Structure formats: structure tokens, C-alpha cells
Amino acid sequence: MRKHIISILGGNSQVSDLALKQAHALGKAIIDQGWLLCTGGRAGIMEAASKGARTSDLWTGHQILGVLPDGTHDAGNGYLDIVLPSGLGLTRNALVVRFSDVCIALSGGAGTLSEIALAWQFERPVAVMSKSGGWSEKLANIALDHRKPAIDGFEDVSQVIEWIKQKIEE
């Protein structure tokens, strides 16, 4: 049986304590569900999610993927199990989204905005944590264009995990 990949999208700077706490809890919950975690592999939201994933009792050391913009393995945060040094710069955002079955965004600046837009265009289910700040908060319950209903916004990690389960079943 194939393992589902859940990508956490989010900024690496100017991130609120609430957003970091939510990212940590999401990382743990993703591994608790038996899914794989994918991030852009850097600091901030990405590091918090990766660190949280390692706190799961089901973490084996092979479930946390980081798709780095750099071309070297040592540019990622210290909580990644599998480092994918793309050497593509911000173009790697497309890979983070394409690799995933579902995307969840927290906080974020222009890079996170691009990932949300790519998820929308690649027809990946994408939701945001609506109180996390940045573009995630701004885009909660907003439709980017005519192709789909609005981006779902969640305040609670357990709600978004139930939403992910639903999207995976669809």
C-alpha cells in the first residue's frame, strides 16, 4: 500500500509562536496517521513540522522529506530524514506541491503564496490554518479563481487532520 504524502507549506521567518506550535502539532499528527511529511526543508514552519514529526511514537527515521532549494544536502534543517537537494531555487516549490497528495499552509510570505497557488493549479487539495498569519490567514475561505470552491481554513489541528482524511478518501 502506498503511503500518502502530506506537504506542509509555510514561511521560514517572521512566524508567530501560534503558527510554529500548529506546525509542530501537524507534523506529529501526520506521522501518527501513518502518512509521510514533505516540506521545503528549511527553518520556521518547515522545521517546526519536521521536529513535531519526530515526536510521534510512529516515527521510524524514514518519513520526513525536505525538498531543498539548494544543491547541497547540508542546507536543510536538522530534523529531516530524507534530504532532496534540488538546486532549483524557489522553483522547488513546484516539487513540494507535486509530490504531495494534500497541502496544508501556515503563515508564509511570497514563497508560501506561490506554493498555495501551485497547489490550486495542480489540483491538489489545499487548506490553510486560518489564524497562523501571513498569506495562509489572508486566503482562508477565499477562492483563487472560478475553478474551485474556496480554500478551506481551519483554526484547529484536529479539524485539518479530519479534512485530510476526507481528501485522501476522495
N, C-alpha and C positions, 0 to 999 in steps of 0.2 A: 504494500500500500504506500502510495506517495505521501510524503509529508508536505503539508501546506506551509507556504512562506508568507509571513506577515511582515510588512515593512513599516517601520516607524520613521516618519519624516519629521524633521524639526531642526531648529537652529542650533548653532554651536556657541553663540554668545548672546548676552543680554536676555537670558532666560530666567523667568521667575522661579522662586522656590516651589510654588504650586505645580508648575509645568514639569520641573525636574522630578518632583515626587510622583506625579502621574506617570511620567515616562518610566520611572523605576518600577512602579506597580504594574504597568502594562508589560514591560519586559518579563517580569516574573510570571505574570498570568499567561503570557504567550507560551512559555516553556511548560508551565503547569498543564496547559491544554494539549501538549504533545506536538505543537507547531514549531516551526523554525522562525527565528528572528533575523531580519535583514535591516541594516541601517547604512548610512553613508560613512560609518566607521570613525567619525571624528569625535569632538568633545560635545558638551552641552546635552541636549536631548538624546543624541545618539549614544553617548557614553552612559548616561543615566539608565537608558533602556537596557543596554548591554550589561551593566552592573546588576540591575534588577534581575535579569535573566539568570545570572549566575547564582542567585539566592534560591532559585527553585530547587526543590528536592529531586526533580526530574532532570536537572542539568547534567549532561554527560561529558561536556567538553567539546562537542561537535555540532552545536545548534545555533551559534551566534555568528552571522555573516556580516562582514563590513566591506562595502564596495568603496574603495578609496579613490579620490580624485588624483592622487599622486601615483607615481610609478614605482614606489618603494614599499616594501612590507612594513617598515618601521614607522610609518606616518599615522597609523591608526591608534585608537585608544587601547588601553591595556586589558580590556575585557572581551576582546574578540576571539572567537575560536578559529574562524576561517577568514583570512585576510585576502581580499581580491584587489590588488593594486592596479587600477585600470589605466592610469596615465592619461586619462581623458579630460581632466579638469572637471568643470561643472557639467560637462556632457554626461558624466557618470550618473547624474540624477535620473536619466532615462533608464539606465540599467537597474537602479534601485527599485524603480517602479515596475519595469517589465518582469523582473524576477519574481515579483510578488503575486499572491492571489488576492490580497486585501491590503490597503494602505490606510494608516492612521497618522494624522498630522497633529503636532503640538507646537504652539508658538510659531516662531520662524519669521525670517525675512524673505528676501528675494529668492534665495535658493529653495526654500520650502514652498514658496508660491509657485515656482516652476515645477516642482515635484507634484503638487496638487493638480496643476493644470495638465501635466503629462498623464497622471493617473486618470483624470477625467477623459482625456483624449484617447488613451489606450483602453478605455472602458474597464478599468479596474475599479472595484468598489472602493470608495474613499470617504472617510469620515474625519471629523476634527474634534478635538477636545475644546469645547466652546468657551472655557474660562481660562485657557492657557496663555492668552496674549497673542501678539503678532498676527500674521495672516490667518492662522487657524481660527482665532476668535472672530476676525472680521468676516470670514467666509462661512461660518456656521449658518446653516439653513438658507443658503444663497445658491441659486442655480447659476452656473457659469455661462450657459447658453441654452438654446432650445432643445438640446439632445437628451437631457435627463432631468429628473426632478432635482431638487436642491441637495446640496451636500449636507448629510446628517451631522448634527452637532450634539455632543454628549458632555455632560458635566462629571459623570461618574464612570470610573474604570470598569466596574462590573457591567454597566449598561453597554459599553462599547464591546466588551467580550461577548455578550449575548448577540449583539449585532453582527460581529464577525462570524459566529457560529451559523447564524442565519444566512449570511452571504456565501459561506463555504458550501452549505447545503444546496443553495440555488445553483 
